[in-house]
Amino acid sequence: MRLAYLCRVQKATPLLELHRSLGAQITVFGGWEMPLRYQSELKEHQAVRERVGLFDLSHMGEFLVRGPGAAAYLQRLLTNDLARLTPGRAQYTFLLNPQGGVLDDLIVYQLEPELFLLVVNAAHIEKDWVWLQDHLPSAGVELQDISEETVLLALSGPDSTTILSPLAENVGVSTLPYYSCDKGVVAGISNVLVATTGYTGEWTYELFVRREAGTRLWEAIMNQGAVQPAGLSARNTLRLEMGYLLCGQDMDEETTPLEAGAGWAVKLDKGDFIGREALLRQKAQGLTRKLVGLVSESPRVIPREGMALLSEGGQPLGRITSGTLSPTLQRGIALGYVPATVSVGEKVWIDLRGQRVPLTVTRPPFVSDTSLLRRQKARL
């Protein structure tokens, strides 16, 4: 089993030919051939922020965990408190190594009292599966990898509810709370899992459907009209405007969730889990570095992954992990690690073509007026 997973070959989304027919530029991401962009990532980005876009996320991994021991098993492996979940709700969480480093970030959905769905990053499917197998108890828990038989689509944007509602026959999409899920008939397709989770900062429905029905569901949504197909390039700029983390880039096995600013997804008081002791020590000793947001003063200054972050005098402080030109702000934005003593509002510098240029330290999200954030504020 372990060897088979570590030797997987490159795969393609089941919708690959459909994307090519739409003029998509195809790239390899996480070992999968996926649409990078269609005509313009700027157009796709703006469509999601202002109206609605449709993403194919079939490269993501899906594992089912079932059995009377499933909850206790996951509680031991994951950082968030699974006891706070109920059927139909979801949670953002981490898999850690014993040193507290991030193996992966993921979303766990409780589908039934003894049935959970884990959605993991494409690049870590094999590694995560082996880790889960290695920590499996002798009885009471069953694992099933359904990644290759599942198509995952994400309908994202202010108009997503308007687009999906006519297609959902017995799922109350307009009343689903954030980070929840329900299963029903969508576009005449049975057993579609509809989840209000996402990675863009806009109100999003993630739709899990069996592989053979993926094209039918995509076409039914597109036929609603005014839906923009969107690729991974736009998804990256959208997530970065929100300050959402990309595992393997903004955090890795040498980085803890506390350093990455995601301590809210770690419940140190829930009981023991892998990596907990290391995080308790780090919290007691204090952080030496932390992830921050960075903003340039000009659209011509675009910070990029790997750039060194410097003090005004040129001393190294850290590095940028993600950076881009924000289509919404028309300024360069980035995530990067700096000493824990650096405060919001302070300046750090990058070397851009031989010239030292300042960036301002800020607290993400960089974009605060989105359909998701508006919904959350309205419910306060």
One Martini backbone bead per residue (centre of mass of N, CA, C, O) as a GRO file, in nm:
protein
  380
    1MET     BB    1   0.060   0.060  -0.024
    2ARG     BB    2   0.289   0.265   0.017
    3LEU     BB    3   0.431   0.231  -0.260
    4ALA     BB    4   0.190   0.307  -0.437
    5TYR     BB    5   0.171   0.603  -0.332
    6LEU     BB    6   0.478   0.693  -0.391
    7CYS     BB    7   0.426   0.600  -0.726
    8ARG     BB    8   0.268   0.804  -0.854
    9VAL     BB    9   0.129   0.945  -1.129
   10GLN     BB   10   0.032   1.152  -1.345
   11LYS     BB   11  -0.260   1.354  -1.360
   12ALA     BB   12  -0.609   1.420  -1.450
   13THR     BB   13  -0.871   1.577  -1.493
   14PRO     BB   14  -1.183   1.470  -1.600
   15LEU     BB   15  -1.213   1.782  -1.743
   16LEU     BB   16  -0.988   1.842  -1.953
   17GLU     BB   17  -1.133   1.860  -2.234
   18LEU     BB   18  -1.324   2.082  -2.154
   19HIS     BB   19  -1.108   2.298  -2.097
   20ARG     BB   20  -0.985   2.297  -2.381
   21SER     BB   21  -1.252   2.389  -2.523
   22LEU     BB   22  -1.219   2.677  -2.350
   23GLY     BB   23  -0.897   2.758  -2.368
   24ALA     BB   24  -0.714   2.632  -2.170
   25GLN     BB   25  -0.441   2.650  -1.966
   26ILE     BB   26  -0.215   2.399  -1.889
   27THR     BB   27  -0.111   2.252  -1.578
   28VAL     BB   28   0.111   2.140  -1.321
   29PHE     BB   29  -0.041   2.038  -1.001
   30GLY     BB   30   0.034   1.810  -0.778
   31GLY     BB   31   0.036   1.599  -1.038
   32TRP     BB   32  -0.175   1.778  -1.206
   33GLU     BB   33  -0.386   1.844  -1.468
   34MET     BB   34  -0.468   2.195  -1.495
   35PRO     BB   35  -0.627   2.493  -1.497
   36LEU     BB   36  -0.484   2.810  -1.504
   37ARG     BB   37  -0.631   2.942  -1.760
   38TYR     BB   38  -0.807   3.099  -2.008
   39GLN     BB   39  -0.769   3.415  -2.084
   40SER     BB   40  -0.787   3.574  -1.785
   41GLU     BB   41  -0.703   3.619  -1.457
   42LEU     BB   42  -0.829   3.897  -1.417
   43LYS     BB   43  -1.114   3.829  -1.510
   44GLU     BB   44  -1.156   3.597  -1.309
   45HIS     BB   45  -1.110   3.752  -1.050
   46GLN     BB   46  -1.333   3.969  -1.091
   47ALA     BB   47  -1.572   3.776  -1.116
   48VAL     BB   48  -1.555   3.666  -0.825
   49ARG     BB   49  -1.576   3.944  -0.676
   50GLU     BB   50  -1.849   4.046  -0.847
   51ARG     BB   51  -1.984   3.753  -0.908
   52VAL     BB   52  -1.887   3.457  -1.079
   53GLY     BB   53  -1.713   3.138  -1.035
   54LEU     BB   54  -1.558   2.835  -1.185
   55PHE     BB   55  -1.405   2.552  -1.034
   56ASP     BB   56  -1.154   2.303  -1.068
   57LEU     BB   57  -1.070   2.065  -0.779
   58SER     BB   58  -0.982   1.751  -0.852
   59HIS     BB   59  -0.688   1.745  -0.711
   60MET     BB   60  -0.798   1.692  -0.460
   61GLY     BB   61  -0.823   1.522  -0.156
   62GLU     BB   62  -1.022   1.223  -0.053
   63PHE     BB   63  -1.121   1.109   0.274
   64LEU     BB   64  -1.254   0.838   0.447
   65VAL     BB   65  -1.382   0.819   0.791
   66ARG     BB   66  -1.477   0.521   0.968
   67GLY     BB   67  -1.632   0.454   1.275
   68PRO     BB   68  -1.629   0.425   1.623
   69GLY     BB   69  -1.307   0.547   1.615
   70ALA     BB   70  -1.284   0.809   1.438
   71ALA     BB   71  -1.285   1.052   1.633
   72ALA     BB   72  -1.044   0.968   1.813
   73TYR     BB   73  -0.838   0.944   1.587
   74LEU     BB   74  -0.857   1.244   1.484
   75GLN     BB   75  -0.801   1.384   1.756
   76ARG     BB   76  -0.497   1.276   1.757
   77LEU     BB   77  -0.412   1.419   1.464
   78LEU     BB   78  -0.562   1.686   1.515
   79THR     BB   79  -0.580   2.028   1.625
   80ASN     BB   80  -0.859   2.046   1.638
   81ASP     BB   81  -1.190   2.023   1.780
   82LEU     BB   82  -1.397   1.761   1.710
   83ALA     BB   83  -1.616   1.797   1.942
   84ARG     BB   84  -1.747   2.058   1.787
   85LEU     BB   85  -1.873   1.871   1.601
   86THR     BB   86  -2.135   1.809   1.363
   87PRO     BB   87  -2.348   1.705   1.158
   88GLY     BB   88  -2.279   1.931   0.883
   89ARG     BB   89  -1.986   2.009   0.967
   90ALA     BB   90  -1.682   2.213   0.969
   91GLN     BB   91  -1.303   2.209   0.965
   92TYR     BB   92  -1.010   2.364   1.032
   93THR     BB   93  -0.682   2.198   0.998
   94PHE     BB   94  -0.408   1.985   1.123
   95LEU     BB   95  -0.111   1.816   1.034
   96LEU     BB   96   0.144   1.684   1.246
   97ASN     BB   97   0.440   1.659   1.372
   98PRO     BB   98   0.618   1.611   1.662
   99GLN     BB   99   0.748   1.918   1.612
  100GLY     BB  100   0.489   2.091   1.481
  101GLY     BB  101   0.487   2.047   1.192
  102VAL     BB  102   0.353   2.085   0.870
  103LEU     BB  103   0.200   1.852   0.666
  104ASP     BB  104  -0.107   1.971   0.673
  105ASP     BB  105  -0.392   2.122   0.545
  106LEU     BB  106  -0.749   2.099   0.631
  107ILE     BB  107  -1.076   1.956   0.584
  108VAL     BB  108  -1.339   1.863   0.807
  109TYR     BB  109  -1.621   1.645   0.769
  110GLN     BB  110  -1.933   1.578   0.916
  111LEU     BB  111  -2.168   1.344   0.802
  112GLU     BB  112  -2.163   1.152   1.050
  113PRO     BB  113  -2.107   1.024   1.353
  114GLU     BB  114  -1.904   0.788   1.183
  115LEU     BB  115  -1.841   1.019   0.945
  116PHE     BB  116  -1.559   1.137   0.749
  117LEU     BB  117  -1.418   1.417   0.565
  118LEU     BB  118  -1.112   1.460   0.391
  119VAL     BB  119  -0.943   1.758   0.267
  120VAL     BB  120  -0.659   1.764   0.066
  121ASN     BB  121  -0.371   1.826  -0.074
  122ALA     BB  122  -0.244   1.729  -0.371
  123ALA     BB  123   0.071   1.713  -0.289
  124HIS     BB  124  -0.030   1.523  -0.009
  125ILE     BB  125  -0.180   1.258  -0.049
  126GLU     BB  126   0.033   1.037  -0.003
  127LYS     BB  127   0.148   1.133   0.269
  128ASP     BB  128  -0.119   1.135   0.427
  129TRP     BB  129  -0.199   0.842   0.388
  130VAL     BB  130   0.043   0.717   0.531
  131TRP     BB  131  -0.002   0.858   0.802
  132LEU     BB  132  -0.282   0.740   0.857
  133GLN     BB  133  -0.196   0.442   0.842
  134ASP     BB  134   0.031   0.450   1.067
  135HIS     BB  135  -0.217   0.550   1.288
  136LEU     BB  136  -0.385   0.305   1.284
  137PRO     BB  137  -0.586   0.118   1.436
  138SER     BB  138  -0.676  -0.217   1.477
  139ALA     BB  139  -0.969  -0.090   1.540
  140GLY     BB  140  -1.268   0.109   1.436
  141VAL     BB  141  -1.118   0.193   1.153
  142GLU     BB  142  -1.183   0.334   0.823
  143LEU     BB  143  -1.022   0.374   0.510
  144GLN     BB  144  -1.088   0.599   0.216
  145ASP     BB  145  -0.993   0.660  -0.117
  146ILE     BB  146  -1.176   0.912  -0.334
  147SER     BB  147  -1.017   1.095  -0.533
  148GLU     BB  148  -1.053   0.944  -0.828
  149GLU     BB  149  -1.394   0.949  -0.786
  150THR     BB  150  -1.373   1.273  -0.759
  151VAL     BB  151  -1.547   1.575  -0.809
  152LEU     BB  152  -1.443   1.925  -0.768
  153LEU     BB  153  -1.642   2.211  -0.724
  154ALA     BB  154  -1.632   2.585  -0.739
  155LEU     BB  155  -1.869   2.827  -0.638
  156SER     BB  156  -1.773   3.179  -0.667
  157GLY     BB  157  -1.951   3.449  -0.522
  158PRO     BB  158  -2.209   3.673  -0.487
  159ASP     BB  159  -2.388   3.480  -0.710
  160SER     BB  160  -2.393   3.176  -0.617
  161THR     BB  161  -2.681   3.136  -0.505
  162THR     BB  162  -2.838   3.217  -0.762
  163ILE     BB  163  -2.718   2.985  -0.937
  164LEU     BB  164  -2.775   2.723  -0.751
  165SER     BB  165  -3.073   2.712  -0.652
  166PRO     BB  166  -3.222   2.596  -0.918
  167LEU     BB  167  -3.047   2.312  -0.893
  168ALA     BB  168  -3.152   2.267  -0.598
  169GLU     BB  169  -3.389   2.042  -0.474
  170ASN     BB  170  -3.278   1.942  -0.149
  171VAL     BB  171  -3.100   2.212  -0.093
  172GLY     BB  172  -3.041   2.481   0.137
  173VAL     BB  173  -2.832   2.708   0.019
  174SER     BB  174  -2.943   2.983   0.158
  175THR     BB  175  -2.909   2.839   0.473
  176LEU     BB  176  -2.623   2.772   0.480
  177PRO     BB  177  -2.372   2.777   0.670
  178TYR     BB  178  -2.072   2.828   0.753
  179TYR     BB  179  -1.914   2.542   0.750
  180SER     BB  180  -2.107   2.346   0.577
  181CYS     BB  181  -2.327   2.054   0.498
  182ASP     BB  182  -2.496   1.883   0.216
  183LYS     BB  183  -2.713   1.632   0.076
  184GLY     BB  184  -2.813   1.598  -0.282
  185VAL     BB  185  -2.985   1.740  -0.549
  186VAL     BB  186  -2.803   1.837  -0.852
  187ALA     BB  187  -2.892   1.863  -1.165
  188GLY     BB  188  -3.012   1.557  -1.123
  189ILE     BB  189  -2.793   1.478  -0.909
  190SER     BB  190  -2.703   1.253  -0.689
  191ASN     BB  191  -2.512   1.286  -0.410
  192VAL     BB  192  -2.444   1.587  -0.349
  193LEU     BB  193  -2.194   1.770  -0.198
  194VAL     BB  194  -2.259   2.064  -0.008
  195ALA     BB  195  -2.021   2.330   0.060
  196THR     BB  196  -1.928   2.619   0.278
  197THR     BB  197  -1.639   2.632   0.134
  198GLY     BB  198  -1.311   2.808   0.087
  199TYR     BB  199  -1.035   3.021  -0.111
  200THR     BB  200  -1.137   3.349  -0.180
  201GLY     BB  201  -1.357   3.521   0.017
  202GLU     BB  202  -1.603   3.410  -0.106
  203TRP     BB  203  -1.895   3.285  -0.161
  204THR     BB  204  -1.903   2.920  -0.132
  205TYR     BB  205  -1.946   2.621  -0.335
  206GLU     BB  206  -1.872   2.289  -0.268
  207LEU     BB  207  -1.873   2.016  -0.512
  208PHE     BB  208  -1.940   1.675  -0.463
  209VAL     BB  209  -1.879   1.426  -0.720
  210ARG     BB  210  -1.899   1.191  -0.922
  211ARG     BB  211  -1.703   1.146  -1.189
  212GLU     BB  212  -1.931   1.087  -1.416
  213ALA     BB  213  -2.084   1.382  -1.324
  214GLY     BB  214  -1.898   1.634  -1.368
  215THR     BB  215  -1.971   1.750  -1.648
  216ARG     BB  216  -2.272   1.789  -1.597
  217LEU     BB  217  -2.240   1.994  -1.366
  218TRP     BB  218  -2.077   2.208  -1.509
  219GLU     BB  219  -2.283   2.263  -1.742
  220ALA     BB  220  -2.523   2.344  -1.564
  221ILE     BB  221  -2.389   2.594  -1.444
  222MET     BB  222  -2.306   2.740  -1.708
  223ASN     BB  223  -2.615   2.750  -1.817
  224GLN     BB  224  -2.704   2.990  -1.622
  225GLY     BB  225  -2.513   3.214  -1.664
  226ALA     BB  226  -2.252   3.433  -1.597
  227VAL     BB  227  -2.015   3.216  -1.583
  228GLN     BB  228  -1.677   3.195  -1.482
  229PRO     BB  229  -1.413   3.042  -1.571
  230ALA     BB  230  -1.153   2.921  -1.341
  231GLY     BB  231  -0.823   2.922  -1.233
  232LEU     BB  232  -0.536   2.887  -1.043
  233SER     BB  233  -0.438   3.178  -1.068
  234ALA     BB  234  -0.687   3.318  -0.946
  235ARG     BB  235  -0.692   3.157  -0.684
  236ASN     BB  236  -0.424   3.275  -0.578
  237THR     BB  237  -0.499   3.580  -0.567
  238LEU     BB  238  -0.746   3.545  -0.388
  239ARG     BB  239  -0.608   3.410  -0.141
  240LEU     BB  240  -0.394   3.635  -0.094
  241GLU     BB  241  -0.592   3.869  -0.030
  242MET     BB  242  -0.674   3.694   0.242
  243GLY     BB  243  -0.421   3.526   0.365
  244TYR     BB  244  -0.408   3.248   0.264
  245LEU     BB  245  -0.272   2.942   0.292
  246LEU     BB  246   0.012   2.757   0.148
  247CYS     BB  247   0.104   2.451   0.144
  248GLY     BB  248   0.464   2.446   0.099
  249GLN     BB  249   0.502   2.778   0.123
  250ASP     BB  250   0.389   2.915   0.404
  251MET     BB  251   0.420   2.610   0.495
  252ASP     BB  252   0.580   2.342   0.690
  253GLU     BB  253   0.774   2.106   0.863
  254GLU     BB  254   0.931   2.383   0.986
  255THR     BB  255   0.635   2.482   1.058
  256THR     BB  256   0.408   2.634   1.260
  257PRO     BB  257   0.096   2.751   1.325
  258LEU     BB  258   0.194   2.983   1.507
  259GLU     BB  259   0.386   3.115   1.298
  260ALA     BB  260   0.140   3.125   1.071
  261GLY     BB  261  -0.124   3.242   1.229
  262ALA     BB  262  -0.301   2.948   1.317
  263GLY     BB  263  -0.389   2.908   1.628
  264TRP     BB  264  -0.709   2.890   1.596
  265ALA     BB  265  -0.660   2.569   1.487
  266VAL     BB  266  -0.554   2.529   1.790
  267LYS     BB  267  -0.621   2.294   2.068
  268LEU     BB  268  -0.446   2.260   2.362
  269ASP     BB  269  -0.713   2.177   2.559
  270LYS     BB  270  -0.826   1.888   2.429
  271GLY     BB  271  -0.566   1.726   2.427
  272ASP     BB  272  -0.396   1.493   2.277
  273PHE     BB  273  -0.152   1.547   2.008
  274ILE     BB  274   0.031   1.563   1.743
  275GLY     BB  275   0.259   1.827   1.853
  276ARG     BB  276   0.173   1.955   2.127
  277GLU     BB  277   0.434   1.972   2.296
  278ALA     BB  278   0.583   2.162   2.102
  279LEU     BB  279   0.375   2.396   2.121
  280LEU     BB  280   0.393   2.444   2.424
  281ARG     BB  281   0.690   2.525   2.422
  282GLN     BB  282   0.667   2.759   2.221
  283LYS     BB  283   0.466   2.926   2.384
  284ALA     BB  284   0.643   2.955   2.643
  285GLN     BB  285   0.901   3.082   2.487
  286GLY     BB  286   0.829   3.200   2.226
  287LEU     BB  287   0.845   3.359   1.943
  288THR     BB  288   1.081   3.432   1.668
  289ARG     BB  289   0.856   3.405   1.444
  290LYS     BB  290   0.642   3.543   1.173
  291LEU     BB  291   0.355   3.587   0.991
  292VAL     BB  292   0.301   3.838   0.736
  293GLY     BB  293   0.190   4.120   0.594
  294LEU     BB  294   0.251   4.284   0.266
  295VAL     BB  295   0.289   4.626   0.133
  296SER     BB  296   0.298   4.827  -0.127
  297GLU     BB  297   0.317   5.162  -0.283
  298SER     BB  298   0.329   5.011  -0.571
  299PRO     BB  299   0.251   4.844  -0.872
  300ARG     BB  300   0.571   4.811  -0.944
  301VAL     BB  301   0.578   4.654  -0.666
  302ILE     BB  302   0.654   4.300  -0.668
  303PRO     BB  303   0.642   4.058  -0.461
  304ARG     BB  304   0.831   3.749  -0.424
  305GLU     BB  305   0.904   3.445  -0.398
  306GLY     BB  306   1.215   3.436  -0.201
  307MET     BB  307   1.251   3.702  -0.100
  308ALA     BB  308   1.428   3.911   0.085
  309LEU     BB  309   1.416   4.040   0.410
  310LEU     BB  310   1.490   4.373   0.525
  311SER     BB  311   1.646   4.608   0.666
  312GLU     BB  312   1.740   4.929   0.631
  313GLY     BB  313   2.053   4.820   0.660
  314GLY     BB  314   2.041   4.506   0.525
  315GLN     BB  315   1.937   4.303   0.719
  316PRO     BB  316   1.832   3.996   0.774
  317LEU     BB  317   1.486   3.869   0.847
  318GLY     BB  318   1.371   3.708   0.583
  319ARG     BB  319   1.088   3.584   0.383
  320ILE     BB  320   0.909   3.527   0.103
  321THR     BB  321   0.628   3.308   0.016
  322SER     BB  322   0.413   3.523  -0.105
  323GLY     BB  323   0.340   3.693  -0.429
  324THR     BB  324   0.165   3.989  -0.572
  325LEU     BB  325  -0.068   4.142  -0.769
  326SER     BB  326  -0.339   4.317  -0.678
  327PRO     BB  327  -0.631   4.354  -0.851
  328THR     BB  328  -0.786   4.528  -0.636
  329LEU     BB  329  -0.543   4.733  -0.527
  330GLN     BB  330  -0.290   4.783  -0.710
  331ARG     BB  331  -0.079   4.610  -0.530
  332GLY     BB  332   0.162   4.479  -0.358
  333ILE     BB  333   0.160   4.146  -0.215
  334ALA     BB  334   0.237   3.958   0.097
  335LEU     BB  335   0.405   3.682   0.246
  336GLY     BB  336   0.604   3.666   0.559
  337TYR     BB  337   0.899   3.627   0.747
  338VAL     BB  338   0.957   3.755   1.077
  339PRO     BB  339   1.026   3.883   1.349
  340ALA     BB  340   0.830   3.892   1.638
  341THR     BB  341   0.896   4.212   1.691
  342VAL     BB  342   0.738   4.288   1.458
  343SER     BB  343   0.515   4.543   1.352
  344VAL     BB  344   0.250   4.692   1.267
  345GLY     BB  345   0.366   4.949   1.027
  346GLU     BB  346   0.621   4.857   0.957
  347LYS     BB  347   0.933   4.832   0.789
  348VAL     BB  348   1.045   4.662   0.502
  349TRP     BB  349   1.286   4.513   0.271
  350ILE     BB  350   1.367   4.501  -0.077
  351ASP     BB  351   1.537   4.374  -0.362
  352LEU     BB  352   1.497   4.571  -0.669
  353ARG     BB  353   1.711   4.585  -0.902
  354GLY     BB  354   1.921   4.721  -0.675
  355GLN     BB  355   1.672   4.830  -0.507
  356ARG     BB  356   1.549   4.958  -0.215
  357VAL     BB  357   1.225   4.849  -0.093
  358PRO     BB  358   0.933   4.915   0.067
  359LEU     BB  359   0.735   4.750   0.322
  360THR     BB  360   0.426   4.698   0.482
  361VAL     BB  361   0.311   4.593   0.774
  362THR     BB  362   0.036   4.360   0.803
  363ARG     BB  363  -0.307   4.243   0.844
  364PRO     BB  364  -0.478   4.010   0.741
  365PRO     BB  365  -0.669   4.107   0.515
  366PHE     BB  366  -0.637   4.301   0.225
  367VAL     BB  367  -0.941   4.226   0.169
  368SER     BB  368  -1.266   4.332   0.323
  369ASP     BB  369  -1.478   4.339   0.064
  370THR     BB  370  -1.679   4.062   0.086
  371SER     BB  371  -1.924   3.828   0.078
  372LEU     BB  372  -1.827   3.677   0.326
  373LEU     BB  373  -1.775   3.917   0.524
  374ARG     BB  374  -2.059   4.033   0.504
  375ARG     BB  375  -2.206   3.789   0.624
  376GLN     BB  376  -2.058   3.780   0.894
  377LYS     BB  377  -2.135   4.068   0.989
  378ALA     BB  378  -2.452   4.028   0.971
  379ARG     BB  379  -2.437   3.796   1.216
  380LEU     BB  380  -2.336   3.979   1.471
   0.00000   0.00000   0.00000
